Amino acid sequence: MFASKRDLLLAIARRPRLAELYAEVESARGDSFRPDWRITDLIEASRRPDVPDPGIVLPDDGPDMDLLERQIRTALQQPPRKAVHLAARHPSACDGCT
């Protein structure tokens, strides 16, 4: 995910239902949103009073969001396509090289 932490916090505050779906995937698969940030930590941080006001908050109501939620929950019932430990990359480009 190529975005600054500020932009991620704004996106999470603007699309809370979508952020919760990301958290559900992260929890079910044991992977993190980014190697350096877990989505659950970002969701918590987005609720602090010192973050920028998100402006418009989208309720994410409607058939498209309902469909996405069903698709994600269906996919989570399947085994992961790759081993979870392979998805959890080390934050460094070098994994112990000398």
Residue frames as qw, qx, qy, qz and C-alpha x, y, z in Angstrom:
[[0.000, 0.894, 0.449, 0.000, 0.00, 0.00, 0.00],
 [0.450, 0.154, 0.016, 0.879, 1.66, 3.21, -1.15],
 [0.209, -0.821, -0.277, -0.453, 0.18, 5.94, 1.00],
 [0.103, 0.430, -0.521, 0.730, 1.30, 8.08, 3.88],
 [0.187, -0.274, -0.850, 0.409, 0.06, 7.23, 7.35],
 [0.208, 0.307, 0.239, -0.898, -2.00, 10.44, 7.35],
 [0.481, 0.157, -0.477, -0.719, -3.74, 9.44, 4.11],
 [0.401, -0.109, -0.909, -0.035, -4.42, 5.95, 5.44],
 [0.043, -0.296, -0.685, 0.664, -5.95, 7.37, 8.61],
 [0.357, 0.284, -0.027, -0.890, -8.18, 9.65, 6.55],
 [0.485, 0.080, -0.714, -0.498, -9.24, 6.78, 4.27],
 [0.287, -0.188, -0.908, 0.242, -10.08, 4.59, 7.26],
 [0.097, 0.343, 0.490, -0.795, -12.12, 7.35, 8.90],
 [0.407, 0.282, -0.238, -0.835, -13.97, 8.00, 5.62],
 [0.728, 0.088, -0.548, -0.403, -14.75, 4.34, 4.86],
 [0.411, -0.444, 0.671, -0.428, -15.16, 2.62, 8.24],
 [0.913, 0.077, 0.275, -0.290, -17.03, -0.41, 6.96],
 [0.772, 0.556, -0.297, 0.087, -14.37, -1.09, 4.33],
 [0.060, 0.650, -0.651, 0.387, -11.63, -0.69, 6.95],
 [0.679, -0.276, 0.547, -0.405, -13.38, -3.25, 9.16],
 [0.944, 0.307, 0.012, -0.116, -13.40, -5.69, 6.23],
 [0.478, 0.653, -0.521, 0.270, -9.65, -5.20, 5.85],
 [0.303, -0.515, 0.654, -0.464, -9.30, -5.91, 9.58],
 [0.894, -0.018, 0.297, -0.335, -11.38, -9.07, 9.22],
 [0.844, 0.475, -0.237, 0.074, -9.12, -10.33, 6.44],
 [0.184, 0.670, -0.595, 0.404, -6.01, -9.42, 8.40],
 [0.561, -0.383, 0.569, -0.463, -7.28, -11.27, 11.46],
 [0.944, 0.134, 0.181, -0.240, -8.43, -14.36, 9.56],
 [0.820, 0.504, -0.206, 0.176, -5.26, -14.71, 7.52],
 [0.755, -0.529, 0.017, 0.387, -2.74, -13.63, 10.15],
 [0.558, 0.319, 0.170, 0.747, -1.10, -11.23, 7.72],
 [0.147, -0.632, -0.253, 0.718, -0.64, -7.53, 8.26],
 [0.405, 0.864, 0.252, -0.160, -1.97, -4.74, 6.06],
 [0.424, 0.805, -0.363, 0.204, 1.59, -3.50, 5.62],
 [0.752, 0.057, -0.522, 0.399, 4.77, -4.95, 7.07],
 [0.254, 0.156, -0.425, 0.855, 5.07, -1.96, 9.39],
 [0.379, -0.060, 0.253, -0.888, 1.36, -1.34, 10.22],
 [0.049, 0.311, 0.949, -0.024, -1.56, -3.54, 11.15],
 [0.171, -0.474, -0.454, -0.735, -4.95, -2.28, 9.97],
 [0.522, -0.660, -0.539, 0.039, -6.39, -2.74, 13.46],
 [0.474, -0.407, -0.176, 0.761, -3.76, -0.35, 14.82],
 [0.104, 0.133, 0.315, 0.934, -4.54, 2.15, 12.06],
 [0.334, -0.606, -0.592, -0.413, -8.27, 1.92, 12.78],
 [0.538, -0.635, -0.411, 0.371, -7.60, 2.63, 16.44],
 [0.385, -0.238, 0.045, 0.891, -5.28, 5.52, 15.55],
 [0.016, 0.387, 0.494, 0.778, -7.90, 7.00, 13.18],
 [0.402, -0.718, -0.544, -0.165, -10.21, 7.52, 16.16],
 [0.493, -0.358, -0.291, 0.738, -7.77, 9.67, 18.13],
 [0.078, 0.914, 0.317, -0.241, -8.69, 13.34, 18.48],
 [0.233, -0.710, 0.322, 0.582, -5.35, 14.52, 17.05],
 [0.445, 0.134, 0.714, 0.523, -5.85, 13.06, 13.55],
 [0.127, 0.080, -0.271, -0.951, -7.19, 15.27, 10.76],
 [0.575, 0.323, 0.444, -0.606, -10.95, 15.54, 10.41],
 [0.436, 0.096, 0.816, 0.367, -11.99, 13.11, 7.66],
 [0.277, 0.170, -0.278, -0.904, -14.61, 15.48, 6.29],
 [0.768, 0.057, -0.233, -0.594, -17.11, 13.29, 4.48],
 [0.332, -0.212, 0.904, -0.164, -17.67, 9.86, 6.03],
 [0.552, 0.110, -0.578, -0.591, -19.17, 7.37, 3.60],
 [0.715, -0.236, 0.434, -0.494, -21.63, 4.98, 5.23],
 [0.082, 0.290, -0.923, -0.240, -20.78, 2.22, 2.73],
 [0.573, 0.267, 0.646, -0.428, -24.43, 1.23, 2.56],
 [0.586, 0.529, -0.236, -0.566, -25.71, -0.35, -0.57],
 [0.975, 0.154, 0.107, -0.123, -25.70, -3.45, -2.71],
 [0.612, 0.634, -0.418, 0.224, -22.11, -3.05, -3.95],
 [0.106, -0.581, 0.660, -0.464, -20.68, -3.02, -0.43],
 [0.816, -0.153, 0.393, -0.396, -22.96, -5.87, 0.63],
 [0.915, 0.382, -0.127, -0.024, -21.74, -7.92, -2.34],
 [0.366, 0.655, -0.561, 0.350, -18.09, -7.17, -1.54],
 [0.440, -0.467, 0.595, -0.485, -18.62, -8.20, 2.07],
 [0.934, 0.043, 0.241, -0.261, -20.21, -11.51, 1.01],
 [0.781, 0.538, -0.295, 0.115, -17.41, -12.19, -1.48],
 [0.094, 0.647, -0.630, 0.420, -14.73, -11.53, 1.13],
 [0.629, -0.320, 0.555, -0.441, -16.39, -13.74, 3.74],
 [0.956, 0.248, 0.050, -0.148, -16.80, -16.51, 1.15],
 [0.598, 0.622, -0.441, 0.246, -13.13, -16.24, 0.18],
 [0.182, -0.601, 0.628, -0.459, -12.07, -16.35, 3.83],
 [0.882, -0.142, 0.319, -0.316, -13.76, -19.75, 4.17],
 [0.882, 0.419, -0.182, 0.112, -11.26, -21.10, 1.64],
 [0.769, -0.398, 0.061, 0.496, -7.69, -21.97, 2.58],
 [0.014, -0.854, 0.231, 0.466, -5.15, -19.22, 1.81],
 [0.802, 0.593, -0.077, 0.000, -3.55, -19.41, -1.64],
 [0.539, 0.505, -0.513, 0.437, -0.10, -19.09, -0.10],
 [0.634, -0.338, -0.555, 0.419, 1.35, -19.88, 3.27],
 [0.222, -0.951, -0.199, -0.080, 0.61, -17.06, 5.69],
 [0.613, -0.605, 0.162, 0.482, 4.25, -16.93, 6.85],
 [0.531, 0.201, 0.414, 0.711, 5.22, -16.07, 3.25],
 [0.042, 0.820, 0.376, 0.428, 2.85, -13.11, 3.25],
 [0.466, -0.876, -0.045, 0.120, 4.28, -11.72, 6.50],
 [0.674, 0.518, -0.144, 0.506, 7.38, -10.12, 5.02],
 [0.568, -0.431, -0.204, 0.671, 10.15, -8.67, 7.05],
 [0.121, 0.952, 0.177, -0.217, 10.07, -4.82, 6.91],
 [0.233, -0.695, 0.486, 0.476, 13.68, -4.79, 5.72],
 [0.698, 0.572, -0.312, -0.297, 14.73, -5.49, 2.14],
 [0.399, 0.432, -0.793, 0.157, 17.41, -7.75, 3.57],
 [0.859, -0.394, -0.101, -0.312, 16.27, -10.79, 5.55],
 [0.780, -0.543, 0.290, 0.118, 19.47, -11.31, 7.52],
 [0.798, 0.505, -0.057, 0.325, 21.90, -11.01, 4.64],
 [0.645, -0.538, 0.025, 0.542, 25.49, -10.08, 5.44]]
